[in-house]
Amino acid sequence: MLLTPLAFIGYEIVSRRMGDGMDDAPEHDTIDQQAPVIIAGIGRFGQVVNRMVQASGFKTVVLDSDLATIQLMRKFGFRGFFGDPTRPELLAAAGLDKARVLVVAVDDKAAAVGLVRYARKMRPDIHITARAHDRLHVYELYNAGADHIVREMFDSSLRAGRYVLEDMGLSDYEAHELELAFYRHDRQNLRELAELWQPGVPIVQNKAYVDRARELNNNLETALVSQLDEMEPGDTADGRYDRLSGDAGALEGTMGGRDTARRPGGA
């Protein structure tokens, strides 16, 4: 069975409910719908994912612990269920045992990690895409079993940075190439620093991590300036981002060599 007493004990440990006075909170909705895609968390990130997936013809089940957000969703014609998406019984009702994809977009970092770990334990074959708050959260989600990890502000920040470079006088091509180079270097840095990351140890207390991060940042600046100097007038953009697996793809083979063969294609 999907639910076990141990699962409920684990839920009590990893799930963090936001705010006080939870005894007065309304009862969660009765979930009477299942779909191949479960979206846990329907904030700004989850909303865009949900709209794109539904508009492409695939059904989703949306769970969120913010009643006001669910009610607003319904006003715009999107169905969603109120309830804590980290609760095993709600995930079971939403069809975790049969779903193909789980999108983890809850706001609480620890709850997101716990949800990924629980889903991976219950369903070793499910595809898990998770929203990360920062680089350290990427490592935690990867260790927990996420297949695809997206830092919530990274792509948009890169795009904004490119616009700034264009406004400073660089050509579209130059700004594009520097954006691409930054992305590739950051991806490599993510991989290198993963080897130095120590779970449970604050970064400020991890001297090896801090020292290497400073070195990599200096290397990045040198690389971008050198690339700009090497560009020829009239060059055109022909590169693209290799983002098929997001940040999780950059970590394959690191952090103890996590097994990525649990499903076809790995992480």
C-alpha positions in Angstrom: 0.0 0.0 0.0 1.1 3.6 -0.6 0.5 4.8 2.9 2.3 3.2 5.9 2.5 4.2 9.6 6.1 5.1 9.0 5.1 7.5 6.2 2.9 9.4 8.6 5.6 9.6 11.2 8.0 10.9 8.5 5.4 13.5 7.5 5.2 14.8 11.1 9.0 15.3 11.1 9.5 16.9 7.6 6.3 18.9 7.0 6.4 22.5 8.3 3.1 24.2 8.4 3.2 27.9 8.0 1.8 30.2 10.6 0.2 29.8 14.0 -3.3 28.8 15.0 -3.5 25.8 12.7 -6.2 24.2 14.9 -8.5 26.8 13.4 -7.6 26.2 9.8 -10.4 25.0 7.5 -10.6 21.4 6.6 -8.8 20.3 3.4 -10.8 19.6 0.3 -12.0 16.2 -0.6 -9.8 15.3 -3.6 -12.0 13.5 -6.2 -9.7 13.9 -9.2 -6.6 12.1 -10.3 -4.3 12.9 -13.2 -0.9 11.9 -14.6 0.7 15.2 -13.4 0.5 16.3 -9.7 1.5 19.9 -9.0 2.3 20.5 -5.3 2.2 24.2 -4.8 0.5 26.7 -7.1 2.3 30.0 -6.4 3.9 32.0 -9.2 6.1 29.1 -10.3 3.5 26.4 -10.1 0.9 28.5 -11.9 3.0 28.9 -15.0 3.9 25.2 -15.1 0.2 24.3 -14.6 -1.0 26.6 -17.4 1.6 25.3 -19.9 0.9 21.7 -19.1 -2.8 22.0 -19.3 -2.7 24.2 -22.4 -0.6 21.4 -24.0 -3.5 18.9 -23.5 -2.4 17.1 -20.3 -4.4 16.9 -17.2 -3.1 18.0 -13.8 -4.1 17.8 -10.1 -3.2 20.9 -8.2 -2.7 20.9 -4.4 -1.9 24.0 -2.3 -2.1 24.9 1.4 -3.1 28.5 0.7 -6.9 28.6 0.5 -7.0 32.2 -1.0 -4.7 31.0 -3.8 -6.9 28.1 -4.6 -10.0 30.3 -4.6 -8.4 32.8 -6.9 -7.4 30.0 -9.2 -11.0 28.8 -9.4 -12.2 32.3 -10.4 -10.0 32.1 -13.5 -11.4 28.7 -14.4 -8.6 26.5 -13.1 -9.4 23.7 -10.7 -7.3 23.1 -7.6 -7.6 21.5 -4.2 -7.0 23.1 -0.8 -4.7 21.0 1.4 -1.2 20.5 2.5 0.5 18.8 -0.5 3.1 17.2 1.8 0.5 15.1 3.5 0.7 11.4 2.4 -3.1 10.8 2.4 -3.7 13.8 0.2 -1.0 12.7 -2.2 -2.6 9.3 -2.3 -6.0 10.7 -3.0 -4.4 12.8 -5.9 -3.1 9.5 -7.4 0.6 9.4 -6.5 0.6 5.7 -7.0 -0.3 6.1 -10.7 1.0 9.6 -11.6 3.8 10.0 -14.1 5.1 13.3 -13.0 5.2 15.2 -9.7 6.0 18.9 -9.7 7.3 20.1 -6.3 6.8 23.9 -6.0 5.9 24.4 -2.3 7.4 27.5 -0.7 9.0 25.9 2.3 12.4 24.6 1.5 12.5 21.7 4.0 9.0 20.7 3.1 10.0 20.5 -0.6 13.0 18.3 0.2 10.8 16.0 2.4 8.2 15.8 -0.2 10.7 14.8 -2.9 12.3 12.2 -0.6 8.9 10.7 0.3 7.7 10.6 -3.3 10.9 9.0 -4.4 10.6 6.3 -1.7 7.0 5.5 -2.6 7.5 5.7 -6.4 11.0 5.0 -7.5 9.9 5.4 -11.2 8.1 8.7 -11.0 9.5 11.8 -12.7 10.1 14.6 -10.2 10.6 18.2 -11.2 11.4 20.5 -8.3 11.7 24.3 -7.8 14.9 25.3 -5.9 15.3 28.5 -3.9 19.1 28.6 -4.3 22.2 26.6 -5.1 22.2 24.8 -1.7 18.6 23.9 -2.1 19.6 22.3 -5.5 22.0 20.0 -3.7 19.4 19.0 -1.1 16.7 18.3 -3.7 19.1 16.3 -5.8 20.1 14.2 -2.8 16.4 13.6 -2.0 15.8 12.3 -5.5 14.6 15.0 -7.8 15.1 14.4 -11.5 14.9 18.0 -12.8 15.7 21.0 -10.6 15.0 24.6 -11.5 16.3 27.6 -9.6 13.3 29.9 -9.5 15.1 33.1 -10.3 18.1 31.9 -12.3 16.8 31.9 -15.9 15.0 35.2 -15.5 18.0 36.8 -13.9 20.2 35.7 -16.8 17.8 37.3 -19.3 17.7 40.5 -17.3 21.5 40.5 -17.1 21.6 40.2 -20.9 19.3 43.2 -21.3 21.6 45.3 -19.0 24.6 44.3 -21.2 22.8 45.4 -24.3 21.8 48.7 -22.7 25.5 49.2 -21.8 26.3 49.2 -25.5 27.1 45.5 -26.3 25.5 44.0 -29.4 22.7 41.5 -29.2 25.3 38.8 -30.2 27.8 39.8 -27.6 25.3 39.9 -24.8 23.8 36.6 -25.9 27.3 34.9 -25.9 28.2 36.3 -22.5 24.8 35.1 -21.1 25.5 31.7 -22.6 29.1 31.6 -21.2 27.8 32.6 -17.8 25.3 29.8 -17.8 27.8 27.2 -18.8 30.4 28.4 -16.2 27.7 28.5 -13.5 26.7 25.0 -14.4 30.3 23.7 -14.0 30.7 25.7 -10.8 27.5 24.0 -9.4 29.1 20.6 -10.1 32.5 21.5 -8.6 31.0 23.0 -5.4 28.7 19.9 -5.0 31.8 17.9 -4.1 32.6 20.3 -1.3 29.1 20.8 0.1 28.5 19.2 3.5 24.9 18.5 4.4 24.0 20.2 7.7 27.1 22.4 7.8 26.5 26.2 7.2 28.3 27.5 4.2 30.1 30.1 6.3 31.6 27.3 8.3 32.7 25.3 5.2 36.1 27.0 4.4 36.9 24.7 1.5 33.5 25.6 -0.1 33.9 29.3 0.4 37.5 29.4 -0.8 36.7 27.4 -4.0 33.6 29.5 -4.6 35.7 32.7 -4.5 38.2 31.2 -6.9 35.5 30.1 -9.3 33.9 33.5 -9.3 37.3 35.1 -10.2 37.7 32.6 -13.0 34.3 33.4 -14.3 35.1 37.1 -14.5 38.3 36.4 -16.4 36.6 34.0 -18.8 33.8 36.4 -19.7 36.2 39.4 -20.3 38.4 37.2 -22.4 35.5 35.9 -24.4 34.3 39.4 -25.1 37.8 40.4 -26.3 37.8 37.5 -28.7 34.5 38.2 -30.4 34.7 39.4 -34.0 32.4 42.2 -35.5 29.6 40.7 -37.4 29.4 37.4 -35.5 25.9 36.0 -35.1 24.4 33.9 -32.3 24.1 30.2 -33.0 24.5 28.7 -29.5 21.7 27.4 -27.3 21.3 26.4 -23.6 21.6 22.7 -22.8 18.9 22.7 -20.2 17.2 19.4 -20.8 17.8 18.3 -17.2 18.2 21.6 -15.5 20.6 21.8 -12.5 20.2 18.1 -11.7 21.8 17.2 -15.0 24.9 19.1 -14.0 25.3 17.0 -10.8 25.3 13.6 -12.4 28.2 11.5 -11.1 28.8 13.9 -8.1 27.9 13.8 -4.4 28.6 10.1 -4.0 27.5 9.0 -7.5 23.8 9.0 -7.0 22.1 6.2 -9.0 20.4 7.8 -12.0 19.3 4.6 -13.6 16.1 4.3 -11.7 14.1 5.2 -14.8 15.0 5.3 -18.5 17.2 8.4 -19.2 18.3 8.8 -15.6 18.2 12.2 -13.9 
